[in-house]
């Protein structure tokens, strides 16, 4: 449910802030006052397209914030929010900002999201009926989902789609196997030859790193040897002067007088350790030089071993370090090809099982759809007669899907809504024959029919908006339109832009949209009408420019016969640029 709407610097709106409630909310006002601007703003908030032209003149950006109460919303929306890591148990705050350069930003509960994600959320949050892009009745997948919802077959449809996806996945695996089988014998021979080369190489774990380090040492052997010999000579072997002899002499001198001064005696341990360490370093350097000179042909052996490894790596187009993984994968492929026939048989059996189950479930789904299609078409056709389309007919056809495989994602048949708006005309696809006003009224008829049997979890959107759904009708038809809207509002929140007093009188909340001007600029404001003001507004809608007492009496009678107007404690007002903003308190 849409509980709060805040619009800033959008079109001719400077700032409007509203709290909305359950039931039927009607928006009325003079032609051109800006009633549809509110619908446009809500559409923008849930992912509609817009550019810099929507920003109020003189402002840097337009901003729309819509708060939706999540109580009673579809479980799928909550699951989707969890998948997107968007927290919020009680409400979802949707915010859209349009900048002067035409770029926009979208937020869900403070998280920046891509426009596509905002649109996905918007399909659950609000459904706008009228000449807008959110006309869900025009979308083929929406028609199918509406029929499945009416038939109580949503879970069957999901199972059909699930079985189809599983079958496609198995077929992809079979295709991979069949492609492999075409060259199986030659591929097996190549794999066995390649694995034999790997076994012959017998590369040990860590050997490559060890060989690379050793080659580096051997390549710089002369430099290393010269440095080690010079170091050994300076430390120990130079007869005239070396570090070990000098350290030993220093130790001897300190030992002779250490008993005379304890402070000097403290240096003895360090000197003794220095002499020992110098002796150890000399031994290490001697062993290092002896070892180097013991195997002069080692460099050739290392180079040959590395050349063999690098040659095999080039053959498989990887670095030497990637060879173990390559041959591990080759081993897996060899095992798979050896068991190809066995694996292929298992996959074929699994595909046959999935196809058989799909056909069973799809047949159940098709039967549900056919029964529901007849009932829903009859229901909507009857409603059309009272909605200004006398003699019109609504039909739902279920043509078989063109077979492109063993299963289809959405069942064995397509779903197509067809309509004839006038008697004597054959029904044609909805998108090709319905005008904007007819489409709005058809949407209303469909939604009311669905609401009669849908559970709260199956409700298509948290908020339904009808923009001038009563276009082109009047009299008794207008009253029927209003009562259909009021009936729908008993199970869902409904917002309706209307010019008809018969519809306005049935609202549980009545908002008047007014255009205000100080001679320099024009703005749109909104009032939440109280009892007396509501009578005046409906009288205006009945009588035009001059409001008579007769019109007021008629308006009051219409309100008494419809839904009681909001109490005074729910009242307030809102206008652009004013310090005081309306808050229509929710129940």
C-alpha distance (Angstrom), angle and dihedral (degrees) to the residues before:
residue distance angle dihedral
X1 . . .
X2 3.82 . .
X3 3.79 103.0 .
X4 3.80 102.5 167.6
X5 3.79 137.2 19.9
X6 3.80 125.9 -172.0
X7 3.81 119.8 -176.7
X8 3.80 122.7 -176.4
X9 3.82 128.8 -178.1
X10 3.81 94.3 -13.7
X11 3.83 117.7 147.4
X12 3.84 103.5 -47.3
X13 3.81 94.0 -19.6
X14 3.79 115.1 106.9
X15 3.81 97.4 179.9
X16 3.79 132.0 -18.7
X17 3.78 125.7 167.9
X18 3.81 122.7 -176.4
X19 3.77 138.2 176.1
X20 3.80 111.1 -150.2
X21 3.77 131.6 -165.3
X22 3.77 143.2 -160.2
X23 3.78 124.1 -70.8
X24 3.81 128.7 36.1
X25 3.79 116.8 -20.9
X26 3.80 114.6 -171.1
X27 3.80 124.9 -160.1
X28 3.78 116.7 -157.6
X29 3.78 137.6 167.9
X30 3.77 144.6 123.6
X31 3.79 119.1 -49.6
X32 3.81 108.0 -84.5
X33 3.80 94.0 19.4
X34 3.80 91.0 120.9
X35 3.80 104.5 -101.1
X36 3.79 92.8 141.6
X37 3.79 90.1 48.6
X38 3.81 87.8 73.9
X39 3.80 90.1 52.9
X40 3.81 90.0 47.7
X41 3.80 90.0 51.1
X42 3.79 92.5 51.0
X43 3.79 90.2 47.1
X44 3.80 89.5 52.3
X45 3.82 90.8 49.2
X46 3.81 91.9 57.7
X47 3.79 96.5 48.1
X48 3.81 109.0 -71.0
X49 3.79 119.8 151.0
X50 3.79 119.9 -101.2
X51 3.78 141.2 156.2
X52 3.75 137.8 -158.7
X53 3.83 90.8 -72.7
X54 3.84 90.1 80.1
X55 3.82 92.3 63.4
X56 3.80 115.1 102.9
X57 3.80 113.7 -106.9
X58 3.79 109.8 -91.6
X59 3.83 95.5 18.9
X60 3.80 126.9 109.3
X61 3.77 97.3 -141.9
X62 3.80 144.6 0.1
X63 3.78 121.0 -126.4
X64 3.80 130.9 -168.8
X65 3.81 123.0 -176.1
X66 3.79 120.8 -174.1
X67 3.80 122.3 -176.1
X68 3.80 118.1 -157.6
X69 3.79 124.0 -166.2
X70 3.80 107.1 -133.0
X71 3.80 95.7 -153.6
X72 3.79 108.0 118.4
X73 3.81 94.9 7.3
X74 3.83 119.6 137.9
X75 3.80 115.2 -76.4
X76 3.81 87.9 -129.1
X77 3.82 89.9 66.0
X78 3.80 92.4 53.5
X79 3.82 91.0 47.8
X80 3.81 90.2 49.0
X81 3.81 91.5 51.2
X82 3.83 89.9 51.6
X83 3.82 90.2 50.9
X84 3.81 89.0 53.3
X85 3.85 91.0 47.7
X86 3.81 90.6 -119.6
X87 3.78 111.4 148.8
X88 3.79 125.3 -151.4
X89 3.80 126.1 118.3
X90 3.81 99.5 -176.0
X91 3.79 107.3 27.4
X92 3.78 145.1 11.3
X93 3.80 118.8 -142.0
X94 3.79 112.5 -154.9
X95 3.80 116.2 -166.0
X96 3.79 129.3 -177.8
X97 3.81 125.5 -175.6
X98 3.82 123.0 -169.0
X99 3.81 115.0 -163.5
X100 3.78 128.4 -151.7
X101 3.84 91.1 -107.9
X102 3.82 88.8 60.4
X103 3.79 95.3 -106.7
X104 3.79 119.5 126.8
X105 3.78 138.9 -159.2
X106 3.79 127.6 -152.4
X107 3.80 130.4 -158.0
X108 3.81 135.4 -171.8
X109 3.82 112.3 -164.4
X110 3.78 88.8 -22.9
X111 3.82 95.0 -49.5
X112 3.79 116.1 122.2
X113 3.81 109.1 -124.0
X114 3.78 136.9 179.8
X115 3.80 117.0 -100.6
X116 3.80 90.5 -113.3
X117 3.82 90.8 58.8
X118 3.80 90.2 48.2
X119 3.80 89.4 53.9
X120 3.80 91.2 49.9
X121 3.79 90.3 54.2
X122 3.80 89.9 44.1
X123 3.81 92.1 60.7
X124 3.82 88.3 64.0
X125 3.78 96.4 39.2
X126 3.80 105.6 49.4
X127 3.77 138.9 5.1
X128 3.79 114.3 -160.2
X129 3.79 116.3 -157.7
X130 3.76 119.0 -160.9
X131 3.78 136.0 56.4
X132 3.79 93.7 -27.1
X133 3.78 136.3 108.2
X134 3.82 92.0 -104.9
X135 3.81 93.4 72.5
X136 3.78 95.4 133.5
X137 3.79 92.2 179.7
X138 3.81 89.2 70.2
X139 3.80 94.4 58.0
X140 3.79 115.8 92.5
X141 3.80 93.9 -144.1
X142 3.82 89.7 50.3
X143 3.82 90.4 52.8
X144 3.80 89.7 53.1
X145 3.80 92.4 47.1
X146 3.81 91.7 48.2
X147 3.80 91.8 52.8
X148 3.82 92.1 46.3
X149 3.79 90.0 49.6
X150 3.80 91.5 49.7
X151 3.82 89.3 48.3
X152 3.81 92.3 48.6
X153 3.80 86.7 -123.1
X154 3.79 101.6 122.4
X155 3.82 93.0 114.6
X156 3.83 90.9 48.5
X157 3.81 90.1 51.6
X158 3.80 90.8 49.9
X159 3.81 90.4 50.2
X160 3.82 91.0 50.4
X161 3.82 90.6 52.0
X162 3.82 91.1 46.3
X163 3.83 92.6 52.0
X164 3.80 90.5 47.6
X165 3.82 92.3 52.6
X166 3.80 90.4 48.8
X167 3.81 91.4 49.9
X168 3.82 91.7 49.6
X169 3.80 90.3 51.2
X170 3.81 91.9 51.0
X171 3.82 90.9 48.2
X172 3.79 90.1 52.0
X173 3.80 89.4 53.6
X174 3.81 90.6 48.2
X175 3.79 90.8 49.7
X176 3.79 89.7 53.4
X177 3.80 89.6 50.8
X178 3.79 93.6 47.9
X179 3.79 91.3 49.3
X180 3.78 88.9 51.2
X181 3.82 92.0 46.8
X182 3.81 93.2 58.4
X183 3.81 90.8 69.2
X184 3.78 96.1 22.9
X185 3.84 99.5 127.1
X186 3.79 96.0 46.0
X187 3.78 91.1 42.7
X188 3.80 92.0 51.0
X189 3.80 90.6 51.4
X190 3.80 91.7 50.2
X191 3.81 92.6 46.7
X192 3.80 92.9 50.6
X193 3.84 90.5 48.8
X194 3.82 91.5 49.2
X195 3.79 93.4 47.8
X196 3.81 90.0 48.3
X197 3.82 88.5 56.2
X198 3.79 88.8 51.8
X199 3.79 92.0 50.2
X200 3.80 90.4 48.7
X201 3.80 91.1 50.9
X202 3.83 89.3 52.7
X203 3.77 93.1 -170.1
X204 3.79 108.9 -166.5
X205 3.78 124.4 -142.6
X206 3.80 109.9 -86.6
X207 3.81 92.5 7.3
X208 3.80 95.3 114.3
X209 3.80 93.4 55.0
X210 3.81 90.9 45.6
X211 3.82 92.3 50.6
X212 3.80 92.7 48.1
X213 3.78 91.2 51.9
X214 3.80 91.9 47.0
X215 3.81 92.7 49.4
X216 3.78 89.0 52.4
X217 3.80 90.6 52.7
X218 3.80 93.8 46.3
X219 3.82 92.8 47.3
X220 3.80 89.5 57.2
X221 3.81 93.7 37.1
X222 3.84 97.3 123.1
X223 3.78 93.0 50.9
X224 3.79 91.9 45.6
X225 3.81 92.4 47.7
X226 3.80 93.6 48.7
X227 3.78 91.5 49.8
X228 3.82 92.6 47.8
X229 3.85 92.4 49.1
X230 3.80 93.1 49.2
X231 3.80 90.6 47.3
X232 3.83 91.4 49.0
X233 3.78 91.0 49.3
X234 3.81 93.3 50.3
X235 3.80 92.3 46.3
X236 3.81 102.2 41.6
X237 3.80 123.5 -19.3
X238 3.81 103.6 58.8
X239 3.78 103.1 102.8
X240 3.78 96.4 -157.1
X241 3.76 97.1 48.3
X242 3.82 135.7 -8.1
X243 3.77 135.5 158.7
X244 3.78 96.0 -112.6
X245 3.85 93.2 53.2
X246 3.79 92.4 45.8
X247 3.82 92.0 49.1
X248 3.82 89.8 49.0
X249 3.82 91.3 51.9
X250 3.82 90.2 48.8
X251 3.81 89.9 51.1
X252 3.80 91.3 50.2
X253 3.82 92.9 51.0
X254 3.82 93.6 50.8
X255 3.81 93.0 45.7
X256 3.80 91.2 56.9
X257 3.80 94.0 58.6
X258 3.81 103.0 24.7
X259 3.81 91.7 101.8
X260 3.79 89.1 61.7
X261 3.83 96.2 60.6
X262 3.82 126.0 23.3
X263 3.81 91.3 -157.5
X264 3.79 91.1 60.7
X265 3.81 89.8 44.0
X266 3.79 88.8 62.9
X267 3.81 88.6 71.3
X268 3.81 93.4 61.0
X269 3.82 99.0 84.4
X270 3.81 92.7 51.5
X271 3.80 91.9 48.0
X272 3.80 91.9 48.0
X273 3.83 90.5 49.9
X274 3.83 90.8 48.7
X275 3.81 92.0 54.2
X276 3.83 91.3 48.9
X277 3.81 93.1 46.7
X278 3.80 92.8 48.8
X279 3.81 89.4 51.7
X280 3.86 90.0 50.0
X281 3.82 92.5 48.7
X282 3.80 90.3 50.7
X283 3.82 90.4 53.0
X284 3.85 91.4 48.2
X285 3.79 91.5 50.7
X286 3.79 91.1 48.1
X287 3.85 91.5 51.8
X288 3.84 90.6 46.3
X289 3.84 91.2 53.6
X290 3.80 93.2 44.2
X291 3.81 92.3 50.2
X292 3.80 93.6 49.5
X293 3.71 92.8 52.3
X294 3.82 93.7 44.4
X295 3.89 96.1 73.0
X296 3.83 112.3 29.2
X297 3.88 92.8 165.1
X298 3.84 93.8 59.2
X299 3.81 93.5 95.6
X300 3.80 91.7 60.0
X301 3.83 91.7 50.6
X302 3.83 92.1 49.4
X303 3.80 92.2 48.8
X304 3.79 91.9 49.9
X305 3.81 92.5 49.9
X306 3.79 92.8 48.7
X307 3.80 91.6 45.9
X308 3.82 89.7 55.9
X309 3.80 92.1 49.9
X310 3.81 93.5 46.3
X311 3.79 92.2 47.7
X312 3.81 91.4 54.5
X313 3.82 90.3 47.0
X314 3.84 91.5 52.8
X315 3.78 89.0 50.0
X316 3.80 90.1 58.9
X317 3.83 93.9 37.5
X318 3.78 96.7 -119.6
X319 3.78 136.6 107.1
X320 3.83 116.6 -92.8
X321 3.81 89.2 -103.8
X322 3.83 89.9 58.9
X323 3.80 95.9 58.9
X324 3.84 97.7 92.2
X325 3.81 91.9 55.5
X326 3.82 92.5 46.0
X327 3.78 93.4 53.8
X328 3.78 91.9 43.0
X329 3.81 88.4 57.6
X330 3.80 91.4 45.2
X331 3.78 89.0 53.6
X332 3.81 91.0 52.7
X333 3.80 90.7 49.2
X334 3.81 91.6 49.4
X335 3.79 90.7 52.2
X336 3.81 91.1 47.8
X337 3.81 93.0 50.2
X338 3.80 91.0 47.6
X339 3.82 88.0 56.2
X340 3.80 95.8 36.4
X341 3.78 98.0 120.1
X342 3.81 92.7 46.3
X343 3.82 92.1 48.8
X344 3.80 92.4 44.8
X345 3.78 90.9 54.0
X346 3.79 92.1 50.8
X347 3.80 91.9 50.3
X348 3.81 92.3 47.5
X349 3.79 90.4 52.0
X350 3.80 90.1 49.6
X351 3.81 92.0 49.4
X352 3.81 91.6 49.9
X353 3.80 90.0 50.2
X354 3.82 92.0 50.2
X355 3.81 92.7 47.3
X356 3.80 92.0 49.6
X357 3.79 91.9 49.8
X358 3.82 91.2 44.8
X359 3.81 91.2 53.5
X360 3.78 90.7 49.9
X361 3.82 94.6 49.1
X362 3.83 93.0 39.4
X363 3.81 89.8 53.5
X364 3.81 90.0 52.5
X365 3.80 90.0 48.0
X366 3.81 92.0 48.2
X367 3.80 91.8 51.2
X368 3.80 91.0 50.3
X369 3.80 90.5 48.2
X370 3.80 94.6 49.9
X371 3.79 92.8 50.3
X372 3.80 92.8 44.9
X373 3.82 93.2 44.2
X374 3.79 91.5 58.9
X375 3.80 93.1 46.1
X376 3.81 95.3 44.9
X377 3.82 93.7 45.3
X378 3.82 90.3 51.3
X379 3.81 91.7 47.6
X380 3.81 93.8 49.4
X381 3.81 93.0 43.9
X382 3.80 89.0 55.5
X383 3.78 91.8 48.7
X384 3.81 90.9 49.0
X385 3.80 90.3 62.1
X386 3.78 90.5 62.2
X387 3.81 94.2 41.6
X388 3.79 97.7 66.7
X389 3.81 97.4 -87.0
X390 3.79 100.0 103.9
X391 3.79 111.9 -180.0
X392 3.78 91.1 16.9
X393 3.77 122.3 134.9
X394 3.79 132.9 -153.0
X395 3.77 119.0 -155.5
X396 3.81 135.0 179.4
X397 3.79 115.9 -154.3
X398 3.79 124.7 -165.1
X399 3.82 107.3 -160.6
X400 3.79 116.1 -178.6
X401 3.77 115.0 -100.5
X402 3.78 117.5 -110.1
X403 3.78 103.5 -103.5
X404 3.79 113.8 -116.6
X405 3.78 96.0 160.5
X406 3.75 144.8 -16.6
X407 3.81 94.1 -61.7
X408 3.81 139.3 19.1
X409 3.79 126.9 -138.7
X410 3.79 96.2 -127.6
X411 3.79 102.0 35.0
X412 3.77 135.0 -90.4
X413 3.80 95.9 -54.1
X414 3.79 141.8 44.6
X415 3.79 122.0 -125.7
X416 3.80 119.1 -134.2
X417 3.79 127.8 176.1
X418 3.80 113.6 -145.2
X419 3.78 129.7 -175.5
X420 3.76 141.6 -172.7
X421 3.80 108.5 -162.2
X422 3.80 93.8 -168.8
X423 3.78 135.2 41.4
X424 3.79 115.6 -95.8
X425 3.80 95.6 25.6
X426 3.81 118.4 111.0
X427 3.82 115.6 -119.5
X428 3.79 114.3 -98.6
X429 3.83 132.9 -177.4
X430 3.79 110.3 -62.5
X431 3.81 95.4 -122.5
X432 3.81 92.1 56.7
X433 3.78 102.2 49.7
X434 3.82 112.0 25.5
X435 3.80 119.4 96.6
X436 3.80 121.0 -146.9
X437 3.80 94.1 -95.5
X438 3.81 93.2 43.3
X439 3.78 91.2 48.2
X440 3.80 91.0 52.1
X441 3.79 92.0 51.4
X442 3.80 91.9 44.9
X443 3.80 88.8 51.0
X444 3.77 88.6 52.2
X445 3.81 92.1 49.9
X446 3.82 91.6 49.1
X447 3.80 94.1 47.0
X448 3.81 93.2 48.8
X449 3.80 90.9 48.2
X450 3.80 91.0 50.4
X451 3.79 92.8 45.2
X452 3.78 89.1 58.5
X453 3.78 91.5 69.1
X454 3.82 107.8 13.2
X455 3.79 120.2 107.7
X456 3.79 120.9 -135.5
X457 3.80 90.9 -100.1
X458 3.80 90.2 56.8
X459 3.82 96.5 50.7
X460 3.80 106.1 125.4
X461 3.80 96.9 -141.5
X462 3.80 138.7 8.3
X463 3.81 91.6 -128.0
X464 3.81 130.8 25.1
X465 3.79 120.5 -157.6
X466 3.80 124.0 -164.0
X467 3.79 113.9 -166.6
X468 3.83 109.1 -156.7
X469 3.80 91.4 -29.8
X470 3.82 87.0 167.4
X471 3.81 94.4 60.8
X472 3.78 111.1 144.5
X473 3.80 98.2 9.1
X474 3.78 135.1 98.7
X475 3.78 144.9 157.7
X476 3.79 116.5 29.5
X477 3.81 91.9 -4.8
X478 3.80 89.9 57.8
X479 3.79 90.6 53.7
X480 3.79 90.8 50.2
X481 3.80 90.2 50.7
X482 3.80 89.2 52.3
X483 3.79 93.4 48.8
X484 3.81 91.2 48.5
X485 3.80 89.0 52.5
X486 3.80 91.0 47.5
X487 3.82 90.2 49.9
X488 3.80 90.7 50.9
X489 3.82 90.0 48.2
X490 3.80 90.2 61.6
X491 3.82 89.2 72.0
X492 3.81 102.2 26.4
X493 3.78 141.0 22.0
X494 3.81 110.3 -93.7
X495 3.81 128.4 -168.0
X496 3.80 116.6 -170.1
X497 3.80 131.5 -173.8
X498 3.80 105.1 -153.0
X499 3.80 143.9 170.7
X500 3.78 93.7 -168.4
X501 3.82 122.3 96.2
X502 3.83 89.6 -155.0
X503 3.83 88.8 63.7
X504 3.80 96.1 38.5
X505 3.82 91.8 53.7
X506 3.81 90.9 61.3
X507 3.80 96.3 55.8
X508 3.80 121.7 114.9
X509 3.80 87.7 -154.2
X510 3.79 124.5 30.6
X511 3.81 122.6 -161.3
X512 3.78 121.1 -174.4
X513 3.80 116.7 -153.2
X514 3.80 114.0 -151.9
X515 3.77 134.0 -176.7
X516 3.81 113.1 -137.5
X517 3.81 129.2 -167.7
X518 3.80 134.4 -178.4
X519 3.79 92.2 -169.2
X520 3.79 92.8 -96.2
X521 3.78 103.1 59.3
X522 3.78 138.8 9.6
X523 3.79 125.0 -135.7
X524 3.78 138.1 175.9
X525 3.80 120.8 -123.1
X526 3.80 135.0 179.9
X527 3.80 132.3 -142.1
X528 3.77 125.2 -165.3
X529 3.77 100.5 -139.3
X530 3.79 123.6 -130.0
X531 3.79 123.3 -154.3
X532 3.82 98.7 -80.9
X533 3.78 94.5 39.5
X534 3.78 89.9 48.5
X535 3.80 91.1 55.4
X536 3.81 89.3 51.2
X537 3.81 92.4 50.3
X538 3.79 94.8 49.1
X539 3.82 89.6 45.2
X540 3.81 88.1 53.5
X541 3.81 89.6 51.1
X542 3.83 88.8 50.5
X543 3.78 100.0 42.6
X544 3.77 109.3 26.6
X545 3.81 123.5 -145.0
X546 3.81 97.7 -7.0
X547 3.81 113.1 53.7
X548 3.81 111.3 -154.2
X549 3.78 130.0 -165.0
X550 3.79 88.0 -113.0
X551 3.80 89.6 57.3
X552 3.80 90.3 49.5
X553 3.81 92.0 50.6
X554 3.80 89.9 48.8
X555 3.81 90.7 49.1
X556 3.80 92.2 49.7
X557 3.79 90.3 49.3
X558 3.80 90.9 50.7
X559 3.80 90.5 52.0
X560 3.80 91.9 49.0
X561 3.79 89.8 51.4
X562 3.79 93.5 47.7
X563 3.79 130.1 40.0
X564 3.77 121.0 -34.1
X565 3.80 112.2 -103.4
X566 3.82 120.3 -112.9
X567 3.79 116.8 -79.8
X568 3.78 120.9 -109.2
X569 3.77 92.8 -104.8
X570 3.84 88.6 64.5
X571 3.77 93.0 52.4
X572 3.77 132.9 107.1
X573 3.77 142.0 129.2
X574 3.76 138.3 -120.0
X575 3.78 131.5 -163.5
X576 3.77 136.3 170.4
X577 3.74 114.0 -91.7
X578 3.80 96.6 3.7
X579 3.78 121.2 129.4
X580 3.81 90.6 -132.2
X581 3.84 116.4 70.3
X582 3.78 128.6 -164.8
X583 3.78 120.5 -110.2
X584 3.82 112.2 -174.3
X585 3.76 98.4 -163.4
X586 3.81 116.1 -132.8
X587 3.75 122.0 -130.4
